[in-house]
């Protein structure tokens, strides 16, 4: 058994007097979809923000281990190295695309590092020949691949802001995948989607888990309120409440866990009903 | 008619210079939302570096005009770019994330510093340069007035067009250009996609300064005299051009530059030379009053 791709230990995040995440430990296994669920305000997005360098955690450690054994301590990396070196990409609950750029350009920006790192020097880029053009072409191919997977290929040259909501969500996932991550963090990808879109999303996430960017699969960390999504595709679920972990296990076990049900029932009627409905459906 | 045509040629030439400087303002504004008030002085530095290189090349015996022009252009762009880089490092980067007015004040400080630095290093008197390029083409003869376009004007317009084309290609086609546009829209997201935002901002200043250096050299060649204070007026006019075109918009900056150049020239030709600055700055006031987002600018929705 190899080390989990993501190991969070004793993570604490304090905003003044508010303890948003309290001594949280969790891990995400390689090649699995790990879901983080919990009532509103449980600290799920805060965990994501700590993972991707938006917040500096007050305490604790976040370790990413790649397949080749290389490890990264995320809480110490500068933000732009998190995707470049630790290979973690994320999407947002409220979509953050580059609205004024085209769909294709959004995906090209995500490949910036690969284009720059492999020595795309400015003069070559201008004259337009040689290895630079090949790399650029490869980047376009990669972008096309994900556009086809997400059904956006027709819209490649449209401004990202002009896409309908569901398509923008898919584009955000496509953009994250273009960074060739080893771990993809999705923050409520199903929010605001209709049932048909939501099914397509499930398929996309499963495809990402099994195939990923390079055919070897990509681990997924998922925050989601839509229980039909969570229960269908997750391999493993972590439940948070008030910044603490209250349960951790396979979907079947979580479904029956009294603490989880209590947390949902006790906090938010709407979500408790959602859980209940999902249980009925299974 | 012929008189107006001559003014058109003169106005376009001047407008090209303003446009080049305006690009630097608008790029920096686009990426960090700050007016770089030291940019006019970076332009002045560019003019001085061009002057010094012309003199040094002359002393070194390189007097073939085309070679000298290309060499001076390259030297001026490189050294002025260094200044641009240093200005960003020293005066703006430490203040990033500080309150909004802090970098503005530091920009004004930088501007004063650069002016005084050049005044001390080069003296306060105007510096002349012997005309490097002479001659011209007569466009229209006869009547009361002969319309000519000087070789100098042709060089200015052509060089500017070439530089603008290269610059547009960089912004539109290269990873660097895409990174700049991405940082403009959402810096944190750009970081999350692995873009080194600090480096991109540095490069924006470097490119802006290089463009200002081209403008500085053109100004030197066109007017033949420079002093340590030229950056102020030219800078404020280019800033006006950027606002008129819509600050943050690259084509807008060039368009605004051309318009300001034309307005100023025609005003001087038909009304009064003394009040030409009044004409240019009235445009600034009118734009801000009636069209705050400029000709090609987009409406900025305040982010919540």
Interface residues (C-beta under 8 A of the other chain):
Chain A: X52 X53 X54 X79 X80 X81 X82 X83 X84 X89 X90 X96 X98 X99 X100 X101 X105 X108 X109 X110 X111 X112 X113 X115 X116 X120 X122 X125 X126 X175 X179
Chain B: X166 X169 X170 X173 X174 X175 X176 X178 X179 X181 X182 X185 X186 X188 X189 X190 X191 X192 X193 X194 X195 X196 X197 X298
